[in-house]
């Protein structure tokens, strides 16, 4: 399997796992169930069963996505999972570059100012002023 296809597959599985986690967390959250009970008491009473059902549906949909994308590859010659992997790498490069620039700006400038200030006060103290 191509590296970018594998990365696309992993992205789909990561998003599926995140959706499963959020579905289970929200379905069992007491505050959410209390708010839901105001508007739909039956759904609030059965929130745990509905949460498990939603988890199963999300799991099945997440498991179906990669084979469907691979079947589409065979139909039109495009490689969907590879495109998803390449988009993830491109997004990661943009994000990491942007984050590195902002970290340098927000940490570097005050850090350099601090060093210059400390040097100024150390020179002032050494000269006896």
N, CA, C and O atoms as CSV, one atom per row, in Angstrom:
chain,resi,resn,atom,element,x,y,z
A,1,UNK,N,N,0.856,-1.188,0.000
A,1,UNK,CA,C,0.000,0.000,0.000
A,1,UNK,C,C,0.888,1.233,0.000
A,1,UNK,O,O,1.920,1.276,0.670
A,2,UNK,N,N,0.480,2.206,-0.742
A,2,UNK,CA,C,1.208,3.455,-0.862
A,2,UNK,C,C,1.248,4.173,0.491
A,2,UNK,O,O,0.307,4.064,1.277
A,3,UNK,N,N,2.330,4.903,0.765
A,3,UNK,CA,C,2.460,5.605,2.047
A,3,UNK,C,C,1.359,6.646,2.248
A,3,UNK,O,O,0.817,6.778,3.345
A,4,UNK,N,N,1.033,7.381,1.190
A,4,UNK,CA,C,-0.008,8.402,1.311
A,4,UNK,C,C,-1.383,7.762,1.480
A,4,UNK,O,O,-2.239,8.310,2.174
A,5,UNK,N,N,-1.601,6.605,0.850
A,5,UNK,CA,C,-2.862,5.896,1.069
A,5,UNK,C,C,-2.976,5.454,2.519
A,5,UNK,O,O,-4.040,5.562,3.130
A,6,UNK,N,N,-1.878,4.959,3.060
A,6,UNK,CA,C,-1.880,4.521,4.454
A,6,UNK,C,C,-2.148,5.709,5.383
A,6,UNK,O,O,-2.885,5.585,6.361
A,7,UNK,N,N,-1.549,6.850,5.071
A,7,UNK,CA,C,-1.784,8.046,5.875
A,7,UNK,C,C,-3.249,8.485,5.767
A,7,UNK,O,O,-3.848,8.890,6.763
A,8,UNK,N,N,-3.822,8.409,4.574
A,8,UNK,CA,C,-5.238,8.734,4.405
A,8,UNK,C,C,-6.120,7.793,5.205
A,8,UNK,O,O,-7.096,8.223,5.821
A,9,UNK,N,N,-5.780,6.504,5.200
A,9,UNK,CA,C,-6.517,5.518,5.987
A,9,UNK,C,C,-6.423,5.836,7.477
A,9,UNK,O,O,-7.421,5.764,8.195
A,10,UNK,N,N,-5.223,6.188,7.940
A,10,UNK,CA,C,-5.037,6.516,9.349
A,10,UNK,C,C,-5.804,7.777,9.740
A,10,UNK,O,O,-6.319,7.866,10.855
A,11,UNK,N,N,-5.885,8.743,8.841
A,11,UNK,CA,C,-6.651,9.963,9.119
A,11,UNK,C,C,-8.132,9.620,9.274
A,11,UNK,O,O,-8.792,10.118,10.186
A,12,UNK,N,N,-8.655,8.772,8.389
A,12,UNK,CA,C,-10.062,8.366,8.487
A,12,UNK,C,C,-10.297,7.633,9.806
A,12,UNK,O,O,-11.300,7.877,10.476
A,13,UNK,N,N,-9.390,6.742,10.185
A,13,UNK,CA,C,-9.556,5.989,11.429
A,13,UNK,C,C,-9.431,6.905,12.654
A,13,UNK,O,O,-10.150,6.716,13.635
A,14,UNK,N,N,-8.532,7.892,12.610
A,14,UNK,CA,C,-8.395,8.837,13.716
A,14,UNK,C,C,-9.670,9.667,13.877
A,14,UNK,O,O,-10.144,9.870,14.995
A,15,UNK,N,N,-10.218,10.143,12.768
A,15,UNK,CA,C,-11.458,10.921,12.846
A,15,UNK,C,C,-12.621,10.062,13.320
A,15,UNK,O,O,-13.483,10.535,14.060
A,16,UNK,N,N,-12.648,8.803,12.898
A,16,UNK,CA,C,-13.697,7.891,13.358
A,16,UNK,C,C,-13.572,7.647,14.856
A,16,UNK,O,O,-14.572,7.670,15.574
A,17,UNK,N,N,-12.360,7.414,15.331
A,17,UNK,CA,C,-12.151,7.207,16.763
A,17,UNK,C,C,-12.530,8.424,17.589
A,17,UNK,O,O,-13.103,8.296,18.671
A,18,UNK,N,N,-12.209,9.599,17.079
A,18,UNK,CA,C,-12.585,10.829,17.778
A,18,UNK,C,C,-14.101,10.988,17.831
A,18,UNK,O,O,-14.653,11.375,18.861
A,19,UNK,N,N,-14.774,10.689,16.717
A,19,UNK,CA,C,-16.232,10.780,16.694
A,19,UNK,C,C,-16.863,9.765,17.644
A,19,UNK,O,O,-17.859,10.067,18.302
A,20,UNK,N,N,-16.292,8.565,17.719
A,20,UNK,CA,C,-16.802,7.548,18.646
A,20,UNK,C,C,-16.635,8.018,20.086
A,20,UNK,O,O,-17.558,7.903,20.893
A,21,UNK,N,N,-15.472,8.540,20.401
A,21,UNK,CA,C,-15.213,9.023,21.768
A,21,UNK,C,C,-16.187,10.139,22.140
A,21,UNK,O,O,-16.764,10.124,23.227
A,22,UNK,N,N,-16.369,11.098,21.246
A,22,UNK,CA,C,-17.271,12.212,21.536
A,22,UNK,C,C,-18.714,11.738,21.674
A,22,UNK,O,O,-19.452,12.232,22.526
A,23,UNK,N,N,-19.113,10.792,20.847
A,23,UNK,CA,C,-20.480,10.266,20.936
A,23,UNK,C,C,-20.718,9.603,22.279
A,23,UNK,O,O,-21.741,9.849,22.919
A,24,UNK,N,N,-19.799,8.774,22.709
A,24,UNK,CA,C,-19.957,8.078,23.993
A,24,UNK,C,C,-19.873,9.057,25.158
A,24,UNK,O,O,-20.609,8.919,26.136
A,25,UNK,N,N,-18.992,10.037,25.067
A,25,UNK,CA,C,-18.841,11.000,26.155
A,25,UNK,C,C,-20.096,11.852,26.318
A,25,UNK,O,O,-20.570,12.055,27.436
A,26,UNK,N,N,-20.630,12.346,25.214
A,26,UNK,CA,C,-21.815,13.203,25.290
A,26,UNK,C,C,-23.028,12.410,25.763
A,26,UNK,O,O,-23.835,12.920,26.540
A,27,UNK,N,N,-23.163,11.182,25.308
A,27,UNK,CA,C,-24.346,10.385,25.672
A,27,UNK,C,C,-24.383,10.070,27.160
A,27,UNK,O,O,-25.462,9.887,27.724
A,28,UNK,N,N,-23.228,10.005,27.801
A,28,UNK,CA,C,-23.208,9.665,29.226
A,28,UNK,C,C,-22.957,10.879,30.122
A,28,UNK,O,O,-22.815,10.721,31.335
A,29,UNK,N,N,-22.900,12.073,29.559
A,29,UNK,CA,C,-22.656,13.282,30.344
A,29,UNK,C,C,-23.936,13.681,31.090
A,29,UNK,O,O,-24.961,13.924,30.454
A,30,UNK,N,N,-23.895,13.751,32.431
A,30,UNK,CA,C,-25.108,14.074,33.188
A,30,UNK,C,C,-25.688,15.450,32.880
A,30,UNK,O,O,-26.908,15.614,32.870
A,31,UNK,N,N,-24.842,16.432,32.632
A,31,UNK,CA,C,-25.329,17.774,32.316
A,31,UNK,C,C,-26.075,17.796,30.981
A,31,UNK,O,O,-27.115,18.440,30.843
A,32,UNK,N,N,-25.521,17.080,30.007
A,32,UNK,CA,C,-26.181,17.002,28.701
A,32,UNK,C,C,-27.525,16.289,28.819
A,32,UNK,O,O,-28.518,16.715,28.229
A,33,UNK,N,N,-27.545,15.199,29.585
A,33,UNK,CA,C,-28.797,14.445,29.770
A,33,UNK,C,C,-29.827,15.304,30.506
A,33,UNK,O,O,-31.015,15.240,30.188
A,34,UNK,N,N,-29.399,16.099,31.476
A,34,UNK,CA,C,-30.330,16.973,32.198
A,34,UNK,C,C,-30.921,18.032,31.273
A,34,UNK,O,O,-32.119,18.310,31.337
A,35,UNK,N,N,-30.106,18.615,30.428
A,35,UNK,CA,C,-30.614,19.604,29.469
A,35,UNK,C,C,-31.527,18.947,28.435
A,35,UNK,O,O,-32.519,19.535,28.004
A,36,UNK,N,N,-31.182,17.730,28.047
A,36,UNK,CA,C,-31.987,17.002,27.077
A,36,UNK,C,C,-33.343,16.610,27.668
A,36,UNK,O,O,-34.343,16.552,26.952
A,37,UNK,N,N,-33.371,16.343,28.975
A,37,UNK,CA,C,-34.609,15.942,29.644
A,37,UNK,C,C,-35.645,17.066,29.616
A,37,UNK,O,O,-36.846,16.799,29.652
A,38,UNK,N,N,-35.201,18.295,29.553
A,38,UNK,CA,C,-36.124,19.426,29.479
A,38,UNK,C,C,-36.916,19.391,28.169
A,38,UNK,O,O,-38.118,19.660,28.153
A,39,UNK,N,N,-36.237,19.060,27.087
A,39,UNK,CA,C,-36.865,19.115,25.761
A,39,UNK,C,C,-37.420,17.767,25.296
A,39,UNK,O,O,-38.459,17.717,24.637
A,40,UNK,N,N,-36.731,16.677,25.636
A,40,UNK,CA,C,-37.153,15.350,25.167
A,40,UNK,C,C,-36.898,14.324,26.276
A,40,UNK,O,O,-35.832,13.710,26.312
A,41,UNK,N,N,-37.851,14.136,27.166
A,41,UNK,CA,C,-37.639,13.227,28.295
A,41,UNK,C,C,-37.368,11.775,27.887
A,41,UNK,O,O,-36.562,11.096,28.523
A,42,UNK,N,N,-38.035,11.297,26.834
A,42,UNK,CA,C,-37.826,9.909,26.420
A,42,UNK,C,C,-36.390,9.687,25.963
A,42,UNK,O,O,-35.774,8.678,26.304
A,43,UNK,N,N,-35.859,10.629,25.192
A,43,UNK,CA,C,-34.477,10.504,24.710
A,43,UNK,C,C,-33.507,10.570,25.884
A,43,UNK,O,O,-32.508,9.851,25.898
A,44,UNK,N,N,-33.786,11.415,26.860
A,44,UNK,CA,C,-32.913,11.521,28.035
A,44,UNK,C,C,-32.919,10.220,28.832
A,44,UNK,O,O,-31.879,9.805,29.342
A,45,UNK,N,N,-34.071,9.578,28.944
A,45,UNK,CA,C,-34.146,8.310,29.676
A,45,UNK,C,C,-33.349,7.210,28.982
A,45,UNK,O,O,-32.763,6.351,29.642
A,46,UNK,N,N,-33.328,7.238,27.668
A,46,UNK,CA,C,-32.668,6.185,26.901
A,46,UNK,C,C,-31.343,6.666,26.299
A,46,UNK,O,O,-30.892,6.120,25.292
A,47,UNK,N,N,-30.725,7.669,26.896
A,47,UNK,CA,C,-29.524,8.269,26.304
A,47,UNK,C,C,-28.358,7.291,26.220
A,47,UNK,O,O,-27.573,7.346,25.274
A,48,UNK,N,N,-28.236,6.393,27.205
A,48,UNK,CA,C,-27.122,5.440,27.169
A,48,UNK,C,C,-27.298,4.470,25.999
A,48,UNK,O,O,-26.352,4.217,25.253
A,49,UNK,N,N,-28.508,3.928,25.839
A,49,UNK,CA,C,-28.759,3.007,24.719
A,49,UNK,C,C,-28.614,3.718,23.378
A,49,UNK,O,O,-28.060,3.158,22.433
A,50,UNK,N,N,-29.106,4.941,23.295
A,50,UNK,CA,C,-28.965,5.704,22.062
A,50,UNK,C,C,-27.499,6.060,21.789
A,50,UNK,O,O,-27.068,6.110,20.637
A,51,UNK,N,N,-26.748,6.305,22.852
A,51,UNK,CA,C,-25.312,6.568,22.689
A,51,UNK,C,C,-24.584,5.362,22.143
A,51,UNK,O,O,-23.722,5.496,21.275
A,52,UNK,N,N,-24.925,4.163,22.650
A,52,UNK,CA,C,-24.303,2.943,22.123
A,52,UNK,C,C,-24.707,2.704,20.677
A,52,UNK,O,O,-23.886,2.278,19.865
A,53,UNK,N,N,-25.952,2.973,20.352
A,53,UNK,CA,C,-26.416,2.811,18.976
A,53,UNK,C,C,-25.685,3.781,18.044
A,53,UNK,O,O,-25.249,3.404,16.957
A,54,UNK,N,N,-25.561,5.011,18.478
A,54,UNK,CA,C,-24.841,6.002,17.673
A,54,UNK,C,C,-23.374,5.610,17.523
A,54,UNK,O,O,-22.779,5.829,16.468
A,55,UNK,N,N,-22.793,5.037,18.563
A,55,UNK,CA,C,-21.404,4.581,18.491
A,55,UNK,C,C,-21.243,3.482,17.449
A,55,UNK,O,O,-20.285,3.482,16.677
A,56,UNK,N,N,-22.188,2.545,17.433
A,56,UNK,CA,C,-22.131,1.463,16.442
A,56,UNK,C,C,-22.278,2.026,15.029
A,56,UNK,O,O,-21.572,1.597,14.117
A,57,UNK,N,N,-23.181,2.975,14.843
A,57,UNK,CA,C,-23.378,3.572,13.517
A,57,UNK,C,C,-22.127,4.317,13.068
A,57,UNK,O,O,-21.707,4.180,11.919
A,58,UNK,N,N,-21.532,5.097,13.953
A,58,UNK,CA,C,-20.313,5.837,13.609
A,58,UNK,C,C,-19.170,4.872,13.297
A,58,UNK,O,O,-18.391,5.111,12.374
A,59,UNK,N,N,-19.065,3.786,14.061
A,59,UNK,CA,C,-18.024,2.791,13.812
A,59,UNK,C,C,-18.196,2.149,12.439
A,59,UNK,O,O,-17.231,2.004,11.689
A,60,UNK,N,N,-19.428,1.766,12.113
A,60,UNK,CA,C,-19.676,1.155,10.803
A,60,UNK,C,C,-19.398,2.132,9.663
A,60,UNK,O,O,-18.790,1.759,8.660
A,61,UNK,N,N,-19.838,3.373,9.812
A,61,UNK,CA,C,-19.584,4.367,8.771
A,61,UNK,C,C,-18.087,4.637,8.608
A,61,UNK,O,O,-17.594,4.768,7.487
A,62,UNK,N,N,-17.370,4.720,9.725
A,62,UNK,CA,C,-15.926,4.938,9.658
A,62,UNK,C,C,-15.200,3.761,9.035
A,62,UNK,O,O,-14.184,3.945,8.363
A,63,UNK,N,N,-15.702,2.560,9.246
A,63,UNK,CA,C,-15.094,1.381,8.634
A,63,UNK,C,C,-15.429,1.236,7.166
A,63,UNK,O,O,-14.687,0.592,6.425
A,64,UNK,N,N,-16.545,1.827,6.724
A,64,UNK,CA,C,-16.963,1.725,5.328
A,64,UNK,C,C,-16.250,2.754,4.449
A,64,UNK,O,O,-16.074,2.515,3.254
A,65,UNK,N,N,-15.845,3.870,5.002
A,65,UNK,CA,C,-15.271,4.967,4.201
A,65,UNK,C,C,-14.031,4.543,3.408
A,65,UNK,O,O,-13.993,4.801,2.205
A,66,UNK,N,N,-13.002,3.900,4.014
A,66,UNK,CA,C,-11.818,3.552,3.211
A,66,UNK,C,C,-12.108,2.609,2.034
A,66,UNK,O,O,-11.604,2.857,0.939
A,67,UNK,N,N,-12.903,1.532,2.210
A,67,UNK,CA,C,-13.184,0.701,1.029
A,67,UNK,C,C,-13.942,1.454,-0.067
A,67,UNK,O,O,-13.696,1.237,-1.253
A,68,UNK,N,N,-14.859,2.335,0.326
A,68,UNK,CA,C,-15.593,3.117,-0.673
A,68,UNK,C,C,-14.623,4.023,-1.429
A,68,UNK,O,O,-14.719,4.150,-2.650
A,69,UNK,N,N,-13.697,4.647,-0.718
A,69,UNK,CA,C,-12.717,5.500,-1.393
A,69,UNK,C,C,-11.823,4.689,-2.316
A,69,UNK,O,O,-11.445,5.168,-3.385
A,70,UNK,N,N,-11.478,3.468,-1.920
A,70,UNK,CA,C,-10.653,2.623,-2.786
A,70,UNK,C,C,-11.433,2.151,-4.009
A,70,UNK,O,O,-10.851,2.024,-5.086
A,71,UNK,N,N,-12.741,1.884,-3.873
A,71,UNK,CA,C,-13.554,1.509,-5.035
A,71,UNK,C,C,-13.651,2.672,-6.013
A,71,UNK,O,O,-13.629,2.467,-7.227
A,72,UNK,N,N,-13.757,3.883,-5.497
A,72,UNK,CA,C,-13.801,5.060,-6.367
A,72,UNK,C,C,-12.481,5.198,-7.122
A,72,UNK,O,O,-12.461,5.671,-8.258
A,73,UNK,N,N,-11.365,4.781,-6.484
A,73,UNK,CA,C,-10.072,4.819,-7.173
A,73,UNK,C,C,-10.123,3.975,-8.436
A,73,UNK,O,O,-9.628,4.385,-9.485
A,74,UNK,N,N,-10.727,2.789,-8.333
A,74,UNK,CA,C,-10.781,1.891,-9.478
A,74,UNK,C,C,-11.697,2.436,-10.567
A,74,UNK,O,O,-11.443,2.199,-11.748
A,75,UNK,N,N,-12.751,3.155,-10.207
A,75,UNK,CA,C,-13.718,3.633,-11.187
A,75,UNK,C,C,-13.163,4.733,-12.088
A,75,UNK,O,O,-13.291,4.659,-13.310
A,76,UNK,N,N,-12.551,5.744,-11.493
A,76,UNK,CA,C,-12.135,6.880,-12.318
A,76,UNK,C,C,-10.625,7.082,-12.383
A,76,UNK,O,O,-10.164,8.036,-13.010
A,77,UNK,N,N,-9.860,6.226,-11.763
A,77,UNK,CA,C,-8.407,6.329,-11.844
A,77,UNK,C,C,-7.794,7.265,-10.820
A,77,UNK,O,O,-6.575,7.263,-10.647
A,78,UNK,N,N,-8.603,8.069,-10.134
A,78,UNK,CA,C,-8.071,8.948,-9.091
A,78,UNK,C,C,-7.812,8.167,-7.819
A,78,UNK,O,O,-8.416,7.118,-7.598
A,79,UNK,N,N,-6.953,8.650,-7.016
A,79,UNK,CA,C,-6.625,7.954,-5.770
A,79,UNK,C,C,-7.053,8.828,-4.605
A,79,UNK,O,O,-6.339,9.746,-4.200
A,80,UNK,N,N,-8.230,8.529,-4.074
A,80,UNK,CA,C,-8.840,9.364,-3.045
A,80,UNK,C,C,-8.096,9.292,-1.714
A,80,UNK,O,O,-7.827,10.325,-1.101
A,81,UNK,N,N,-7.762,8.089,-1.265
A,81,UNK,CA,C,-7.052,7.974,0.016
A,81,UNK,C,C,-5.670,8.618,-0.070
A,81,UNK,O,O,-5.204,9.228,0.893
A,82,UNK,N,N,-5.020,8.484,-1.219
A,82,UNK,CA,C,-3.727,9.135,-1.396
A,82,UNK,C,C,-3.883,10.654,-1.366
A,82,UNK,O,O,-3.059,11.354,-0.777
A,83,UNK,N,N,-4.928,11.156,-1.996
A,83,UNK,CA,C,-5.195,12.599,-1.955
A,83,UNK,C,C,-5.462,13.089,-0.545
A,83,UNK,O,O,-5.018,14.173,-0.168
A,84,UNK,N,N,-6.190,12.291,0.244
A,84,UNK,CA,C,-6.445,12.649,1.637
A,84,UNK,C,C,-5.146,12.684,2.437
A,84,UNK,O,O,-4.943,13.572,3.265
A,85,UNK,N,N,-4.265,11.709,2.184
A,85,UNK,CA,C,-2.959,11.697,2.863
A,85,UNK,C,C,-2.106,12.890,2.476
A,85,UNK,O,O,-1.471,13.506,3.332
A,86,UNK,N,N,-2.088,13.223,1.179
A,86,UNK,CA,C,-1.309,14.383,0.729
A,86,UNK,C,C,-1.864,15.685,1.297
A,86,UNK,O,O,-1.102,16.581,1.661
A,87,UNK,N,N,-3.182,15.789,1.372
A,87,UNK,CA,C,-3.793,16.990,1.956
A,87,UNK,C,C,-3.436,17.104,3.432
A,87,UNK,O,O,-3.207,18.204,3.934
A,88,UNK,N,N,-3.387,15.973,4.125
A,88,UNK,CA,C,-3.019,15.991,5.541
A,88,UNK,C,C,-1.584,16.456,5.725
A,88,UNK,O,O,-1.293,17.253,6.617
A,89,UNK,N,N,-0.688,15.958,4.878
A,89,UNK,CA,C,0.717,16.380,4.971
A,89,UNK,C,C,0.851,17.857,4.666
A,89,UNK,O,O,1.583,18.569,5.353
A,90,UNK,N,N,0.143,18.333,3.628
A,90,UNK,CA,C,0.206,19.754,3.281
A,90,UNK,C,C,-0.342,20.616,4.408
A,90,UNK,O,O,0.241,21.646,4.746
A,91,UNK,N,N,-1.466,20.197,4.993
A,91,UNK,CA,C,-2.049,20.940,6.109
A,91,UNK,C,C,-1.105,20.936,7.310
A,91,UNK,O,O,-0.953,21.951,7.989
A,92,UNK,N,N,-0.474,19.795,7.568
A,92,UNK,CA,C,0.484,19.710,8.675
A,92,UNK,C,C,1.682,20.611,8.456
A,92,UNK,O,O,2.154,21.251,9.395
A,93,UNK,N,N,2.190,20.672,7.209
A,93,UNK,CA,C,3.328,21.547,6.921
A,93,UNK,C,C,2.958,23.004,7.124
A,93,UNK,O,O,3.728,23.766,7.709
A,94,UNK,N,N,1.788,23.395,6.646
A,94,UNK,CA,C,1.348,24.785,6.807
A,94,UNK,C,C,1.168,25.107,8.284
A,94,UNK,O,O,1.594,26.162,8.754
A,95,UNK,N,N,0.536,24.193,9.009
A,95,UNK,CA,C,0.271,24.425,10.426
A,95,UNK,C,C,1.566,24.510,11.214
A,95,UNK,O,O,1.733,25.415,12.032
A,96,UNK,N,N,2.495,23.573,10.978
A,96,UNK,CA,C,3.749,23.585,11.726
A,96,UNK,C,C,4.569,24.815,11.415
A,96,UNK,O,O,5.195,25.386,12.308
A,97,UNK,N,N,4.576,25.234,10.153
A,97,UNK,CA,C,5.322,26.434,9.789
A,97,UNK,C,C,4.714,27.656,10.463
A,97,UNK,O,O,5.436,28.493,11.005
A,98,UNK,N,N,3.393,27.761,10.429
A,98,UNK,CA,C,2.732,28.901,11.058
A,98,UNK,C,C,2.970,28.918,12.558
A,98,UNK,O,O,3.234,29.970,13.141
A,99,UNK,N,N,2.877,27.756,13.178
A,99,UNK,CA,C,3.087,27.675,14.618
A,99,UNK,C,C,4.523,28.047,14.963
A,99,UNK,O,O,4.759,28.761,15.937
A,100,UNK,N,N,5.480,27.571,14.177
A,100,UNK,CA,C,6.883,27.896,14.447
A,100,UNK,C,C,7.123,29.405,14.349
A,100,UNK,O,O,7.851,29.972,15.165
A,101,UNK,N,N,6.520,30.050,13.362
A,101,UNK,CA,C,6.687,31.501,13.210
A,101,UNK,C,C,6.089,32.229,14.403
A,101,UNK,O,O,6.717,33.138,14.946
A,102,UNK,N,N,4.886,31.847,14.823
A,102,UNK,CA,C,4.245,32.519,15.954
A,102,UNK,C,C,4.993,32.259,17.258
A,102,UNK,O,O,5.083,33.147,18.105
A,103,UNK,N,N,5.527,31.060,17.425
A,103,UNK,CA,C,6.307,30.776,18.628
A,103,UNK,C,C,7.555,31.648,18.655
A,103,UNK,O,O,7.904,32.205,19.695
A,104,UNK,N,N,8.223,31.768,17.520
A,104,UNK,CA,C,9.411,32.626,17.471
A,104,UNK,C,C,9.056,34.084,17.767
A,104,UNK,O,O,9.798,34.774,18.466
A,105,UNK,N,N,7.934,34.549,17.242
A,105,UNK,CA,C,7.548,35.935,17.484
A,105,UNK,C,C,7.175,36.181,18.939
A,105,UNK,O,O,7.650,37.136,19.553
A,106,UNK,N,N,6.335,35.331,19.482
A,106,UNK,CA,C,5.803,35.578,20.824
A,106,UNK,C,C,6.762,35.177,21.935
A,106,UNK,O,O,6.634,35.662,23.060
A,107,UNK,N,N,7.707,34.315,21.648
A,107,UNK,CA,C,8.680,33.919,22.662
A,107,UNK,C,C,10.023,34.577,22.405
A,107,UNK,O,O,10.717,34.975,23.341
A,108,UNK,N,N,10.389,34.692,21.138
A,108,UNK,CA,C,11.707,35.213,20.790
A,108,UNK,C,C,11.876,36.688,21.085
A,108,UNK,O,O,12.890,37.091,21.655
A,109,UNK,N,N,10.913,37.493,20.712
A,109,UNK,CA,C,11.037,38.941,20.901
A,109,UNK,C,C,11.105,39.299,22.394
A,109,UNK,O,O,12.001,40.046,22.788
A,110,UNK,N,N,10.198,38.798,23.230
A,110,UNK,CA,C,10.352,39.101,24.660
A,110,UNK,C,C,11.631,38.500,25.245
A,110,UNK,O,O,12.235,39.090,26.141
A,111,UNK,N,N,12.046,37.345,24.751
A,111,UNK,CA,C,13.275,36.731,25.250
A,111,UNK,C,C,14.503,37.578,24.931
A,111,UNK,O,O,15.366,37.778,25.786
A,112,UNK,N,N,14.578,38.070,23.707
A,112,UNK,CA,C,15.694,38.929,23.317
A,112,UNK,C,C,15.643,40.242,24.094
A,112,UNK,O,O,16.678,40.746,24.530
A,113,UNK,N,N,14.454,40.794,24.267
A,113,UNK,CA,C,14.307,42.023,25.056
A,113,UNK,C,C,14.760,41.805,26.490
A,113,UNK,O,O,15.409,42.670,27.078
A,114,UNK,N,N,14.421,40.655,27.053
A,114,UNK,CA,C,14.841,40.326,28.416
A,114,UNK,C,C,16.362,40.252,28.499
A,114,UNK,O,O,16.961,40.798,29.426
A,115,UNK,N,N,16.987,39.580,27.538
A,115,UNK,CA,C,18.454,39.475,27.554
A,115,UNK,C,C,19.119,40.834,27.395
A,115,UNK,O,O,20.116,41.116,28.059
A,116,UNK,N,N,18.582,41.675,26.526
A,116,UNK,CA,C,19.145,43.019,26.353
A,116,UNK,C,C,18.980,43.825,27.647
A,116,UNK,O,O,19.903,44.521,28.070
A,117,UNK,N,N,17.801,43.730,28.272
A,117,UNK,CA,C,17.573,44.452,29.527
A,117,UNK,C,C,18.505,43.966,30.634
A,117,UNK,O,O,19.064,44.775,31.375
A,118,UNK,N,N,18.672,42.662,30.746
A,118,UNK,CA,C,19.570,42.113,31.775
A,118,UNK,C,C,21.007,42.552,31.509
A,118,UNK,O,O,21.753,42.872,32.434
A,119,UNK,N,N,21.383,42.561,30.228
A,119,UNK,CA,C,22.733,43.034,29.886
A,119,UNK,C,C,22.915,44.499,30.237
A,119,UNK,O,O,23.979,44.898,30.713
A,120,UNK,N,N,21.890,45.301,30.008
A,120,UNK,CA,C,21.957,46.721,30.334
A,120,UNK,C,C,22.127,46.929,31.831
A,120,UNK,O,O,22.985,47.701,32.260
A,121,UNK,N,N,21.305,46.235,32.634
A,121,UNK,CA,C,21.404,46.393,34.080
A,121,UNK,C,C,22.705,45.808,34.629
A,121,UNK,O,O,23.269,46.343,35.583
A,122,UNK,N,N,23.189,44.702,34.029
A,122,UNK,CA,C,24.464,44.136,34.480
A,122,UNK,C,C,25.613,45.093,34.161
A,122,UNK,O,O,26.522,45.262,34.973
A,123,UNK,N,N,25.574,45.723,32.972
A,123,UNK,CA,C,26.618,46.683,32.615
A,123,UNK,C,C,26.529,47.918,33.499
A,123,UNK,O,O,27.554,48.480,33.886
A,124,UNK,N,N,25.328,48.340,33.816
A,124,UNK,CA,C,25.132,49.504,34.683
A,124,UNK,C,C,25.680,49.213,36.087
A,124,UNK,O,O,26.325,50.065,36.698
A,125,UNK,N,N,25.420,48.025,36.579
A,125,UNK,CA,C,25.889,47.655,37.913
A,125,UNK,C,C,27.413,47.496,37.938
A,125,UNK,O,O,28.075,47.899,38.894
A,126,UNK,N,N,27.960,46.895,36.857
A,126,UNK,CA,C,29.415,46.708,36.796
A,126,UNK,C,C,30.148,48.030,36.726
A,126,UNK,O,O,31.261,48.143,37.239
A,127,UNK,N,N,29.549,49.034,36.104
A,127,UNK,CA,C,30.208,50.334,35.996
A,127,UNK,C,C,30.021,51.181,37.257
A,127,UNK,O,O,30.637,52.237,37.399
A,128,UNK,N,N,29.167,50.712,38.169
A,128,UNK,CA,C,28.990,51.407,39.420
A,128,UNK,C,C,27.947,52.494,39.388
A,128,UNK,O,O,27.895,53.307,40.311
A,129,UNK,N,N,27.122,52.546,38.381
A,129,UNK,CA,C,26.088,53.584,38.301
A,129,UNK,C,C,24.835,53.199,39.009
A,129,UNK,O,O,23.875,53.970,39.029
